[in-house]
Amino acid sequence: MGSAHYKVILTYNGSAFAGYQRQDDNRTVQGEFEAGLRKMGWLGQSILGAGRTDAGVHARGQVVSFKLDWEHTTLDLRNALNYYLPRDMAVQTVEKVSPDFHPRFDARKRHYRYQVFCQPVRDPLREALAWRVWPAVDLAPMNNAAQALIGIHDFSGFGSPTSEGGSTIREVFSAGWVQDGDAFYFDITANAFLYHMVRRITFTLVKIGLKEVTEDLVEQSLENGETLLQGLAPAEGLVLEEVSYL
């Protein structure tokens, strides 16, 4: 039958991973996935991924691809992969794609969600997947400030290039907060993101919501390209929700 190129949507809890990218001495998403593939006879050198999530960051819709000589259905491939993968990651879907498909370079949009909740007492269960903030944030100024992110900007004030000498220009298609009780969700969709960009933006917006800095701080950072507020939102609140190719 010969090998085919497969595209996989991968979900993982990032808590016990040192990020997506393979490392020699640390447990990573790529390393665990490739180890599972090898148990199925995969002879490749490296899978391809849509993006490199940080240590502790989760994914609901990470996309990876690989070539494999597989004589059964894509459903069988999904089930076989999940048999060999650890419990904190799972393949959701498998499909055959063209030989030249690239999860990163063909992607048109990436959607991240960050979850915050506001209560005065620690909650170990919720804090595994969200950032606890107290006192409570104010939704309106956070949403007002987030509107400045939309469009094509130099985001060097909020992150660094993902490759040496790379561009810091990105296009944000949407950005905003919604509230559900004591939980606040920040959704942002862009063509691509800089290193630490979502977590630094979230940190700034939360500080705006706490009235510790003014609403115009986002706009100022975009205009002068400087990081005006040092700090990152914790990794555990961030999820790569979806990567789109249309």
N, C-alpha and C positions, 0 to 999 in steps of 0.2 A: 504493500500500500504506500510506503514511503512516509516521510515526515510531513506534517502540516503545521501551520502557524496558528496558535491559539491565543485568544484574548480572554482574560479572566478578571472578574470583579471580585476583589478581595476585601474582607472585613477583618479588622483586628483590634483588640484591646492593647493599646501601646504601653500599658503600665510597666510591663516586665521586659520591654525591648529598649535597647540603646539606639533607637531610631530605625529608619528603613534600611539604610545603606549597609552593605556587608562590611564587617570589621573582623579582624583576626581574632581578637580576644574577648569580644562581647557578643551577646545574643541580639540578633537583629532580625527584622522581618524578612529581608532578602535572604539572609543566611538560612533561616528556618525553612523558607519556601523552597529554596534550591536543594536543601537536604531531603525534603519530602519528594521532590521530583526525581532525585537520583535513585531513590528506593524503587522508582517505577521505570528505571532504565534510561533516564535522561542523561545524555552525554554532552550537553552544552556547557559553555563556559560561564554564561551570565544571563539571567532573565533581564527583560527590559521593564522599566517602571515609569509611571506617569509623573511621579514626584517623590522627593525624599522627605518624609516626615521626620520631625525631631524626636529625640528620646522622650518617651512618655506621651506622645501625641497619638491619637486613635484614628481609625479610618472606617468608614462605612462603605466607601466607594473607590478605594484604591484600584488602579488598573495596572495589570502586569501582562506581559506576553512572552511566549517562548515557542520554540519549535520542538516537536515531539513526534516520534513514530508511534502512533496509537491506532489500534485496529478496531476500537469499539466506539460507542456513541459519545457525544459530548457530555451527556448526563452521566454515563459511566465514568468519564474522566473526572467530572466534578466530585463524584462519590469516592473515587479512588484517591484523589488529592486530599480530600477531607479525612480520609482514613489515616493518612500518613502525616498530616499536619498537626501541630500541637493544638490544645484546646482553646488557646487565646487567639487563634486566627482561623478563618474559614472561607472557602471559596463559595460565592453566591451563585455565579453563573459562569458558563464556559461557552465560547463560540469560536468557530473558525474564521480567520480573517486573511486578508491578502498578505503575501510574503513580505511586502514593504511597509506594512503597518508598524507605526512606532507610537507607543502609549504617550510619550512625552511630547514629541515634536508635532504629532498630528492633533493634539488636544487643542480645543478652541476656548473652553471655559473650565475653570475650577471653582468649586463651591466649598467653602469652609463654614462651619458653625462653631461658635464659642458659647459655652453655657456658664452663666453666673447665677448664684442664688444668694439671697440676703436673709440671714437670720443671725441672732447674737451668739448662739451656742454651736460648738463644733458638731458636725454630723459626718462621721467617718465613712458611711456608705455613700452619701451624696458627693462627698469631697473626692471620691475616687474618679468621678467623671465631671466635676464642675469646680469652679472657684467660689469659695464662700467669701462674701464681702459684707462688712457691717461698719457703719450704719447702711441703711438701704440706699440704693442709687435712685436718681431721678431720671426717668425715661426720656423726657422731652429734650433736655440739653444734649444727651448722648446722640439722639437721632438727628438733632439739628447739626451737630458737629460732623456726624458721619456723612452728611450730604456733600461735604467738601471733597470727600474721597472719590466721588463718582467722576469718571472721565479719564482722560489720558494725562498722567502726571509723572514727574520724577519723584519716586518714593524713597530716595536715598536717606531721608530723615527718619524712615521707619524700618529700614532693613538694608542688607548688603547683597551684592550680586551672588547668584548661585554658582558662578564660575569666575575665575580671575579675569578682571578687566571687562566683565559682562555689563550689559546695560542695566540701569536702574529705572528705566521707563516702563510703566505698566498701565494697562487700561482696566479700570474697575467698572463693571457694568451695573452692579447694585450693592448697596450696603445699608443695613438698618437693623434696629432692635425691635423685638416684640417681647411683651411681658405676659407671663402666665402665673398668676399668684405671686409667690416670692421668687420665681425663676425668671431670668432674663436671657434671651437668646439673641446673639449677634450673628447675622448671616451676611457673608460677603462673597461676591462672585467676581472673578477677574480672568483675564486671559492667562495670567501667570502671577506668581508671587515671589518676592524676594525672601532671603533667609531671615526668619524671625519677624516678617512683616505683619502677619495677622496678630501675633501675640503682642507686638509693640503697639499696634493700633488699638487693640482691645484694652491694653493697660491704660493708654492715654484717654480713651473714651470713658472708661470706668472712673478714672480720676476726675474727669469732667462731670460725670454723674454724681460724684461725691462732693462736688463744688470745691475741690481742692485746687483746680486750675480753671481757666476761663475757656469758653466754647471755641474761641478763635485759635486755640493752640494747634489744632489740626491744620488749619489753613496756613498758619505761620510756618509750620514744619514743611509743608509742601512748597511754599514760596521760597524759603531760603535753603532747603535741603539739609537742615541740621536736626539732630535729635535733641529736641528741647526738653524732653522729660525722660530720664533714664529709668528703665524698668521693663520687665516682660510679664505678661499674664502667665500664670502657671500652665505648664504643658498639658496637664490632665483635663483641662476644660475644652480642649480643641479637638475637633473631628473633621477629617477630610470627608465631606459628604458625597461629592459626585465629581466626576470628570466627564465633560461633554465633548463630542467630536463633530457636532453639526453647527 
